[in-house]
Amino acid sequence: MNSPIVEAGLPPSTSSGIKISVVIPYFQREAGILRRALDSVLRQSVPPGTAVHIVIVDDGSPMPAHAEVSGLAVGSSFDLAIITRPNGGVAAARNTGLRELDEATRYIAFLDSDDVWHDDHLAQAVGALEQGRDFYFCDNARPGHHPSQFRESLNLTAPIIERHRNAVLIDISPAEAFTLILKDFPGQASTTLYRRACAPELMFEQALKTSGEDMLFYLALARAATRVCFSPRVMVECGRGVNIYFDHLGWDAPGHFTQTMGRLLSHTLIRQTIPMERPDTRFNNRVIAILRRKIAFLTLRDLFKKGGKWRADLGE
């Protein structure tokens, strides 16, 4: 594979000692999607003197990142780097961005290129981490799917919010965070901010190209953290651009079988690489068993629909 092309200016002043790096993996087919995400970053009400370093990783996008940032006005608290690499998937793109961060980075955030942050997302997240927490995440909305992921989609997270009805931030133990991520997976990648020193070498698993790379990453992060909190407020709106997970949810979607295989691989890697308490281990094993049955069913269904012809992605 060819080496990435890196284009970066000098980082802004970090006299306050706070530098946030925002990694944006980018692969889109429509103009304007990345620009909308970047505008939401540049509108952030960050504390005075805070430096925000934006790293866009153009993962062989059909709509080049350079076209999207042309003429973009970047304020004094922000700087922008574009890294161009051959397409390798979201995990590889995020890892490329992580490897380019300098030692001055105190906090790391991710933003998918079709998502947008509310104006005070970074201010709230940084405030939480500056009080000594290692890992922060918040609620999100996805038009057409849910106005609040926490309250409408999650069995374990919603009751916690109900018990802390008036809380701006809700502290949970790393063990609780681990269980929530494994069973509910609250907080998309775009909703998170974490202290780099908590897990400076942590990377995404590049073998997971269709699903599960973020769950594995955040489970490892929860294991490394000493203090975790989340905001019950919707601070992120997820977009409708190219999405390798939501684009393949339907049974007849072209990538649904491969996505299910990816989920099985991710839960297998979780079992193999991350220490778990017994209840979490039992849950993870049940998920693996369910996914294996689903793969068997999808294979038989496909054989029936194609008159006995074997799937190409299963080999001979």
SVG drawing of the C-alpha trace seen along z (x, -y; Angstrom):
<svg xmlns="http://www.w3.org/2000/svg" viewBox="-38 -34 43 60">
<polyline fill="none" stroke="black" stroke-width="0.4" points="0.0,0.0 1.2,-3.5 2.3,-5.8 -0.3,-8.5 0.3,-12.0 0.3,-14.4 -0.5,-18.1 -0.4,-20.0 0.3,-23.5 1.8,-24.5 -0.5,-23.8 -1.9,-26.9 -0.6,-28.2 -1.2,-25.9 -0.5,-28.5 -3.4,-27.2 -2.0,-23.7 -5.2,-22.3 -4.9,-20.8 -7.8,-18.8 -7.2,-16.7 -10.3,-15.8 -9.9,-12.9 -12.3,-12.8 -12.2,-9.7 -13.6,-10.8 -15.3,-8.8 -18.3,-10.5 -19.8,-10.7 -21.8,-14.0 -20.5,-17.5 -21.2,-19.5 -21.3,-16.7 -17.8,-17.2 -18.2,-21.0 -21.2,-20.7 -19.3,-18.6 -16.3,-21.0 -18.6,-24.0 -19.9,-22.3 -16.4,-21.9 -15.4,-25.5 -18.5,-26.8 -17.4,-25.1 -17.3,-27.4 -13.9,-26.2 -12.3,-27.7 -10.0,-30.6 -6.5,-29.6 -7.6,-26.0 -6.1,-24.7 -8.2,-22.4 -6.3,-20.4 -8.6,-18.9 -7.2,-15.9 -9.1,-14.9 -8.1,-11.5 -9.3,-11.3 -9.7,-7.5 -9.7,-7.4 -13.0,-9.4 -14.8,-9.8 -15.5,-13.4 -12.0,-14.6 -11.5,-16.4 -9.5,-19.2 -12.6,-20.3 -14.7,-20.4 -12.3,-22.6 -11.6,-25.1 -12.2,-28.6 -13.0,-27.4 -12.3,-30.1 -10.4,-28.6 -10.3,-30.7 -7.3,-31.3 -8.1,-28.5 -8.2,-25.9 -5.9,-24.4 -6.5,-21.8 -4.5,-18.9 -5.6,-16.7 -4.1,-13.3 -4.7,-11.5 -4.4,-7.7 -5.7,-4.8 -9.0,-3.4 -8.6,-1.0 -11.7,-1.4 -12.8,-3.5 -10.5,-1.8 -7.4,-2.3 -8.4,-5.9 -8.8,-6.6 -5.5,-4.9 -3.8,-7.0 -5.1,-10.1 -4.1,-8.9 -0.5,-8.2 -0.2,-11.8 -1.1,-13.4 1.8,-15.1 2.6,-14.8 0.9,-18.1 -2.5,-16.5 -4.3,-16.2 -7.7,-15.1 -8.8,-13.1 -12.2,-13.3 -13.6,-11.6 -16.2,-12.9 -17.6,-10.9 -17.7,-13.1 -21.5,-13.2 -22.2,-14.0 -22.4,-17.4 -21.7,-18.6 -23.9,-21.0 -22.1,-24.2 -21.2,-23.4 -20.3,-19.8 -16.5,-20.3 -16.9,-22.8 -19.0,-20.3 -16.7,-17.4 -13.5,-19.2 -15.1,-20.5 -15.9,-17.0 -12.3,-15.7 -10.7,-18.7 -12.4,-17.7 -10.3,-14.5 -12.4,-12.1 -10.7,-10.0 -13.6,-9.2 -16.7,-11.1 -19.6,-10.4 -23.0,-11.9 -26.4,-11.1 -27.1,-11.5 -29.9,-11.8 -30.2,-10.1 -33.0,-11.5 -35.2,-8.7 -34.0,-6.4 -34.1,-8.0 -34.4,-11.5 -32.5,-10.2 -30.4,-7.0 -30.2,-6.8 -33.9,-7.1 -35.4,-5.1 -33.0,-2.4 -31.0,-1.3 -32.2,1.1 -29.5,0.3 -28.7,-3.3 -32.2,-4.8 -32.9,-3.6 -29.6,-5.2 -30.7,-8.5 -34.1,-8.2 -32.4,-7.7 -30.3,-10.9 -33.1,-12.9 -31.7,-16.4 -28.0,-15.6 -25.9,-17.4 -23.2,-14.7 -23.6,-11.2 -20.6,-9.4 -20.3,-5.7 -17.5,-3.3 -15.3,-1.9 -16.9,1.5 -20.3,0.1 -19.1,-1.7 -17.7,1.6 -21.1,3.4 -23.0,0.5 -20.8,0.5 -20.9,4.2 -24.7,4.5 -26.1,1.2 -23.3,-0.5 -24.3,-4.1 -22.5,-6.9 -21.3,-6.7 -17.7,-7.5 -18.7,-11.1 -20.0,-11.6 -16.8,-10.7 -13.8,-12.5 -11.0,-10.9 -7.7,-11.7 -4.9,-10.6 -2.6,-9.7 -5.3,-7.1 -4.6,-4.9 -1.8,-6.5 -1.2,-3.4 -4.8,-2.4 -5.7,-1.8 -8.7,-0.5 -8.7,3.1 -8.2,2.8 -9.5,6.3 -13.0,5.1 -14.0,3.2 -17.8,3.5 -18.7,3.3 -17.5,3.7 -14.2,1.7 -15.6,-1.0 -17.1,1.3 -13.7,3.1 -11.9,-0.2 -14.2,-1.7 -14.3,1.5 -10.5,1.3 -10.7,-2.4 -13.2,-1.6 -10.8,0.9 -8.0,-1.7 -10.0,-4.5 -10.2,-5.3 -13.2,-7.7 -16.0,-7.7 -19.0,-10.0 -21.7,-10.7 -24.1,-13.4 -27.8,-12.6 -28.1,-15.5 -28.2,-15.1 -25.1,-16.9 -24.5,-15.2 -26.6,-14.7 -25.7,-11.7 -26.0,-12.3 -27.1,-10.4 -23.9,-10.2 -22.1,-6.9 -22.4,-4.7 -21.0,-1.2 -23.1,-0.1 -26.6,-1.6 -26.3,-1.2 -26.3,2.6 -28.8,3.2 -31.5,4.7 -31.6,8.4 -31.3,8.0 -28.7,5.2 -25.6,6.2 -23.3,6.0 -25.5,7.4 -23.9,10.9 -20.4,9.4 -21.5,7.0 -22.9,9.9 -19.6,11.7 -17.8,8.6 -19.9,8.5 -19.1,12.1 -15.4,11.4 -15.6,8.4 -17.3,10.3 -14.8,13.1 -11.9,10.6 -13.5,9.1 -13.6,12.6 -10.0,13.3 -8.4,10.0 -10.3,8.2 -10.6,9.5 -14.3,9.5 -16.4,10.2 -18.4,13.4 -21.8,11.8 -20.2,9.9 -18.5,13.0 -21.8,14.9 -23.5,12.1 -20.8,11.9 -20.9,15.7 -24.7,15.5 -24.1,12.9 -21.5,15.1 -24.0,18.0 -26.8,15.8 -24.5,14.4 -23.4,17.9 -27.0,19.0 -27.8,15.9 -24.9,16.6 -26.1,20.2 -29.6,18.9 -28.4,16.2 -26.3,18.8 -29.2,21.2 -31.5,18.4 -29.1,17.2 -28.6,20.8 -32.4,21.2 -32.9,17.8 -30.1,18.5 -31.1,22.1 -28.2,23.7 -25.4,21.4 -22.8,20.8 -22.0,17.3 -18.9,15.9 -17.8,14.4 -17.8,17.8 -15.3,19.2 -15.4,22.6"/>
</svg>
